[in-house]
Amino acid sequence: MIFMVAALLFLIAYLYGSYSTARIIAKNFRSLNIYKVGSGLADTENIYTNISKPMGVLVGAIDISKAYLFLLVVEFVLRILDMNSNFLDISVLYSRNIMLLYGIGMLIGHCLPVAHHFRGGRGIFTYMGFFAYFAFLPMIITATVASVLVIHFKQIRFAQYTIVILPVVLFQLFYYLTDLYQPNLPPYFNSILIVNAFLMGGLNFVVSKRLGEF
């Protein structure tokens, strides 16, 4: 029963991630089909580069908040249900490891949305919101570095790679050199976080392959 609920929440996370902020905002504010603009990707980079920088910043901020708030609401609701449940112990459903899976569901939905023929975006900002939920400080530092790379050096693609890799590296440093995270994490969380970074890279490879960048 618990595993069925976890699978259902993963599916909900996937469908939630499939609702593209870039597509909706481009359509409602500029009457544009995002798939016919610039790179054809339904993502923040395409909005920022080919439509409007302020609009791109808005889309990115919404994607970060959307991912973060989804996990926040899911955990809050599950905790309330757990406190009022007399039959099932559903605490496993909001354990750190299982919550990571919901975040992965959102990422896959953003990059490969079934309702739009798997034509999604790179998922960079969804990843930021998702990662920030588990490791806020590493992601804040990463976001600062990435902002400098984009604004000062105009290195959008390098900033994307930084967002995927740097928070994982910083998390390892905080984990092994301080006691900031160690007391609060279940077994294998660290490993799953690393695997998630590789998954993010794989999803971006699929998107880039489709664009003919490889």
ChimeraX attribute file (.defattr): number of C-alpha atoms within 10 A of each C-alpha:
attribute: neighborCount
match mode: 1-to-1
recipient: residues
	/A:1	8
	/A:2	13
	/A:3	10
	/A:4	9
	/A:5	12
	/A:6	19
	/A:7	15
	/A:8	13
	/A:9	19
	/A:10	21
	/A:11	16
	/A:12	16
	/A:13	25
	/A:14	24
	/A:15	18
	/A:16	19
	/A:17	28
	/A:18	25
	/A:19	17
	/A:20	22
	/A:21	21
	/A:22	27
	/A:23	21
	/A:24	17
	/A:25	19
	/A:26	22
	/A:27	13
	/A:28	10
	/A:29	9
	/A:30	11
	/A:31	10
	/A:32	15
	/A:33	16
	/A:34	23
	/A:35	16
	/A:36	10
	/A:37	15
	/A:38	13
	/A:39	15
	/A:40	16
	/A:41	23
	/A:42	26
	/A:43	27
	/A:44	28
	/A:45	25
	/A:46	21
	/A:47	28
	/A:48	18
	/A:49	14
	/A:50	14
	/A:51	17
	/A:52	13
	/A:53	15
	/A:54	11
	/A:55	18
	/A:56	22
	/A:57	15
	/A:58	18
	/A:59	25
	/A:60	25
	/A:61	17
	/A:62	18
	/A:63	27
	/A:64	22
	/A:65	17
	/A:66	20
	/A:67	26
	/A:68	21
	/A:69	15
	/A:70	20
	/A:71	22
	/A:72	14
	/A:73	11
	/A:74	16
	/A:75	18
	/A:76	13
	/A:77	12
	/A:78	16
	/A:79	16
	/A:80	10
	/A:81	15
	/A:82	18
	/A:83	11
	/A:84	10
	/A:85	11
	/A:86	8
	/A:87	7
	/A:88	11
	/A:89	12
	/A:90	18
	/A:91	14
	/A:92	15
	/A:93	21
	/A:94	20
	/A:95	13
	/A:96	17
	/A:97	18
	/A:98	16
	/A:99	23
	/A:100	22
	/A:101	18
	/A:102	26
	/A:103	26
	/A:104	22
	/A:105	22
	/A:106	31
	/A:107	30
	/A:108	25
	/A:109	27
	/A:110	33
	/A:111	28
	/A:112	23
	/A:113	22
	/A:114	15
	/A:115	12
	/A:116	11
	/A:117	8
	/A:118	15
	/A:119	20
	/A:120	27
	/A:121	30
	/A:122	27
	/A:123	28
	/A:124	25
	/A:125	28
	/A:126	28
	/A:127	26
	/A:128	26
	/A:129	26
	/A:130	30
	/A:131	26
	/A:132	19
	/A:133	21
	/A:134	19
	/A:135	19
	/A:136	16
	/A:137	16
	/A:138	20
	/A:139	25
	/A:140	14
	/A:141	14
	/A:142	21
	/A:143	19
	/A:144	11
	/A:145	15
	/A:146	23
	/A:147	15
	/A:148	13
	/A:149	18
	/A:150	15
	/A:151	10
	/A:152	9
	/A:153	12
	/A:154	12
	/A:155	14
	/A:156	16
	/A:157	13
	/A:158	13
	/A:159	22
	/A:160	19
	/A:161	14
	/A:162	17
	/A:163	24
	/A:164	23
	/A:165	17
	/A:166	20
	/A:167	25
	/A:168	23
	/A:169	13
	/A:170	16
	/A:171	22
	/A:172	17
	/A:173	12
	/A:174	17
	/A:175	16
	/A:176	11
	/A:177	10
	/A:178	10
	/A:179	10
	/A:180	12
	/A:181	14
	/A:182	13
	/A:183	8
	/A:184	8
	/A:185	14
	/A:186	11
	/A:187	9
	/A:188	10
	/A:189	14
	/A:190	17
	/A:191	9
	/A:192	14
	/A:193	19
	/A:194	16
	/A:195	13
	/A:196	21
	/A:197	19
	/A:198	14
	/A:199	16
	/A:200	22
	/A:201	16
	/A:202	12
	/A:203	20
	/A:204	19
	/A:205	15
	/A:206	16
	/A:207	21
	/A:208	15
	/A:209	11
	/A:210	11
	/A:211	12
	/A:212	8
	/A:213	8
	/A:214	8
